Amino acid sequence: VQLQASGGGLVQPGGSLRLSCAASGSIFSINAMAWYRQTPGKQRELVAAITNGGSTNYAESVKGRFAISRDNAKNTVYLQMNSLEPEDTAIYSCAAKPLYSAEYTYWGQGTLVTVSS
């Protein structure tokens, strides 16, 4: 499974961005996909996840501001980020969890999101 993330950039506080993660390869083996983020000196944090059945979960810090969704026809997962705050600045990476695993074992490259005025 290969994951290609895109959509990062510079945005002012209060602004919005949409990240995309396109999956290719053995996508039939994927059970769930997620977005993680990491900043220097901090542990990687799960931001949002979505299962094949459409169930979602979010980090408390982004609930009500971020929304994860998927387009099965395009094999793509999106992260709509609204009301962005400087604390959301991080490298965002998408990940996929195989059916046979409890862990996210496939990772795409990160995309940098910078929230600054």
Short mmCIF file of the C-alpha atoms (twelve columns), coordinates in Angstrom:
data_MODEL
# 
_entry.id   MODEL 
# 
loop_
_atom_site.group_PDB 
_atom_site.id 
_atom_site.type_symbol 
_atom_site.label_atom_id 
_atom_site.label_alt_id 
_atom_site.label_comp_id 
_atom_site.label_asym_id 
_atom_site.label_seq_id 
_atom_site.Cartn_x 
_atom_site.Cartn_y 
_atom_site.Cartn_z 
_atom_site.pdbx_PDB_model_num 
ATOM 1   C CA . VAL A 1   0.000   0.000  0.000  1 
ATOM 2   C CA . GLN A 2   1.310   3.428  -0.948 1 
ATOM 3   C CA . LEU A 3   -0.027  6.646  0.532  1 
ATOM 4   C CA . GLN A 4   0.423   10.094 -1.005 1 
ATOM 5   C CA . ALA A 5   -0.438  13.073 1.162  1 
ATOM 6   C CA . SER A 6   -0.946  16.607 -0.071 1 
ATOM 7   C CA . GLY A 7   -2.576  19.899 0.828  1 
ATOM 8   C CA . GLY A 8   -0.360  21.404 3.490  1 
ATOM 9   C CA . GLY A 9   0.703   25.009 3.508  1 
ATOM 10  C CA . LEU A 10  0.697   28.312 5.340  1 
ATOM 11  C CA . VAL A 11  -2.591  29.631 6.678  1 
ATOM 12  C CA . GLN A 12  -3.560  32.412 9.054  1 
ATOM 13  C CA . PRO A 13  -5.163  31.654 12.407 1 
ATOM 14  C CA . GLY A 14  -8.862  31.032 11.941 1 
ATOM 15  C CA . GLY A 15  -8.344  29.814 8.401  1 
ATOM 16  C CA . SER A 16  -8.978  26.443 6.775  1 
ATOM 17  C CA . LEU A 17  -7.050  23.805 4.885  1 
ATOM 18  C CA . ARG A 18  -7.945  20.437 3.426  1 
ATOM 19  C CA . LEU A 19  -5.428  17.627 3.397  1 
ATOM 20  C CA . SER A 20  -5.744  14.688 1.010  1 
ATOM 21  C CA . CYS A 21  -4.286  11.194 1.221  1 
ATOM 22  C CA . ALA A 22  -4.519  9.022  -1.871 1 
ATOM 23  C CA . ALA A 23  -4.034  5.279  -1.403 1 
ATOM 24  C CA . SER A 24  -2.843  2.850  -4.039 1 
ATOM 25  C CA . GLY A 25  -1.726  -0.763 -4.182 1 
ATOM 26  C CA . SER A 26  -3.405  -3.449 -2.070 1 
ATOM 27  C CA . ILE A 27  -6.076  -1.120 -0.754 1 
ATOM 28  C CA . PHE A 28  -8.496  -4.027 -0.236 1 
ATOM 29  C CA . SER A 29  -6.389  -4.947 2.788  1 
ATOM 30  C CA . ILE A 30  -6.958  -1.616 4.545  1 
ATOM 31  C CA . ASN A 31  -9.305  -1.537 7.529  1 
ATOM 32  C CA . ALA A 32  -8.872  2.058  8.647  1 
ATOM 33  C CA . MET A 33  -7.027  5.229  7.756  1 
ATOM 34  C CA . ALA A 34  -5.880  8.068  9.928  1 
ATOM 35  C CA . TRP A 35  -4.079  11.366 10.129 1 
ATOM 36  C CA . TYR A 36  -1.301  11.896 12.641 1 
ATOM 37  C CA . ARG A 37  0.717   15.009 13.375 1 
ATOM 38  C CA . GLN A 38  4.046   15.702 14.976 1 
ATOM 39  C CA . THR A 39  6.008   18.742 16.070 1 
ATOM 40  C CA . PRO A 40  9.669   18.833 17.147 1 
ATOM 41  C CA . GLY A 41  10.138  17.546 20.674 1 
ATOM 42  C CA . LYS A 42  6.618   16.128 20.919 1 
ATOM 43  C CA . GLN A 43  5.226   12.652 20.512 1 
ATOM 44  C CA . ARG A 44  3.316   11.853 17.377 1 
ATOM 45  C CA . GLU A 45  -0.396  12.449 17.949 1 
ATOM 46  C CA . LEU A 46  -3.403  10.765 16.389 1 
ATOM 47  C CA . VAL A 47  -5.544  13.561 14.971 1 
ATOM 48  C CA . ALA A 48  -8.421  11.672 13.348 1 
ATOM 49  C CA . ALA A 49  -9.245  8.207  12.065 1 
ATOM 50  C CA . ILE A 50  -11.929 6.619  9.924  1 
ATOM 51  C CA . THR A 51  -12.791 2.954  9.462  1 
ATOM 52  C CA . ASN A 52  -14.091 1.165  6.384  1 
ATOM 53  C CA . GLY A 53  -17.512 1.321  7.973  1 
ATOM 54  C CA . GLY A 54  -17.302 5.087  8.329  1 
ATOM 55  C CA . SER A 55  -16.777 5.290  12.082 1 
ATOM 56  C CA . THR A 56  -14.617 8.216  13.086 1 
ATOM 57  C CA . ASN A 57  -12.697 9.364  16.119 1 
ATOM 58  C CA . TYR A 58  -10.830 12.569 16.853 1 
ATOM 59  C CA . ALA A 59  -8.300  13.975 19.243 1 
ATOM 60  C CA . GLU A 60  -10.003 16.138 21.849 1 
ATOM 61  C CA . SER A 61  -8.021  19.156 20.695 1 
ATOM 62  C CA . VAL A 62  -9.539  19.081 17.198 1 
ATOM 63  C CA . LYS A 63  -13.115 17.978 17.872 1 
ATOM 64  C CA . GLY A 64  -15.586 20.368 16.306 1 
ATOM 65  C CA . ARG A 65  -12.905 21.914 14.090 1 
ATOM 66  C CA . PHE A 66  -11.559 19.041 11.983 1 
ATOM 67  C CA . ALA A 67  -13.467 16.476 9.945  1 
ATOM 68  C CA . ILE A 68  -12.133 13.289 8.389  1 
ATOM 69  C CA . SER A 69  -13.892 11.775 5.403  1 
ATOM 70  C CA . ARG A 70  -13.239 9.305  2.626  1 
ATOM 71  C CA . ASP A 71  -14.066 8.962  -1.049 1 
ATOM 72  C CA . ASN A 72  -13.976 5.239  -1.789 1 
ATOM 73  C CA . ALA A 73  -14.239 5.787  -5.533 1 
ATOM 74  C CA . LYS A 74  -11.024 7.799  -5.438 1 
ATOM 75  C CA . ASN A 75  -9.344  5.748  -2.667 1 
ATOM 76  C CA . THR A 76  -8.731  9.032  -0.908 1 
ATOM 77  C CA . VAL A 77  -9.129  10.223 2.651  1 
ATOM 78  C CA . TYR A 78  -9.491  13.903 3.484  1 
ATOM 79  C CA . LEU A 79  -8.916  15.981 6.581  1 
ATOM 80  C CA . GLN A 80  -10.859 19.237 6.539  1 
ATOM 81  C CA . MET A 81  -9.302  21.587 9.066  1 
ATOM 82  C CA . ASN A 82  -11.250 24.675 10.102 1 
ATOM 83  C CA . SER A 83  -10.667 27.366 12.711 1 
ATOM 84  C CA . LEU A 84  -6.970  26.594 12.628 1 
ATOM 85  C CA . GLU A 85  -4.834  27.679 15.555 1 
ATOM 86  C CA . PRO A 86  -1.074  28.200 15.812 1 
ATOM 87  C CA . GLU A 87  -1.002  25.075 17.993 1 
ATOM 88  C CA . ASP A 88  -2.117  23.060 14.948 1 
ATOM 89  C CA . THR A 89  1.215   23.757 13.262 1 
ATOM 90  C CA . ALA A 90  2.836   20.391 12.601 1 
ATOM 91  C CA . ILE A 91  3.824   17.852 10.019 1 
ATOM 92  C CA . TYR A 92  0.715   15.855 9.180  1 
ATOM 93  C CA . SER A 93  1.045   12.275 7.959  1 
ATOM 94  C CA . CYS A 94  -1.564  9.820  6.780  1 
ATOM 95  C CA . ALA A 95  -1.503  6.183  7.777  1 
ATOM 96  C CA . ALA A 96  -3.375  2.969  6.981  1 
ATOM 97  C CA . LYS A 97  -4.148  -0.016 9.162  1 
ATOM 98  C CA . PRO A 98  -4.338  -3.466 7.555  1 
ATOM 99  C CA . LEU A 99  -7.141  -5.871 8.376  1 
ATOM 100 C CA . TYR A 100 -4.697  -8.190 10.137 1 
ATOM 101 C CA . SER A 101 -3.077  -5.552 12.318 1 
ATOM 102 C CA . ALA A 102 -3.936  -3.489 15.360 1 
ATOM 103 C CA . GLU A 103 -1.351  -0.922 14.299 1 
ATOM 104 C CA . TYR A 104 -1.068  1.584  11.473 1 
ATOM 105 C CA . THR A 105 1.673   0.001  9.425  1 
ATOM 106 C CA . TYR A 106 1.541   1.967  6.175  1 
ATOM 107 C CA . TRP A 107 2.646   5.568  6.198  1 
ATOM 108 C CA . GLY A 108 2.708   8.353  3.660  1 
ATOM 109 C CA . GLN A 109 5.171   11.214 3.597  1 
ATOM 110 C CA . GLY A 110 4.334   14.168 5.802  1 
ATOM 111 C CA . THR A 111 2.893   17.454 4.703  1 
ATOM 112 C CA . LEU A 112 3.669   20.618 6.634  1 
ATOM 113 C CA . VAL A 113 0.854   22.755 7.992  1 
ATOM 114 C CA . THR A 114 1.881   26.140 9.366  1 
ATOM 115 C CA . VAL A 115 -0.649  28.343 11.106 1 
ATOM 116 C CA . SER A 116 0.751   31.820 11.530 1 
ATOM 117 C CA . SER A 117 -0.108  35.455 10.946 1 
# 
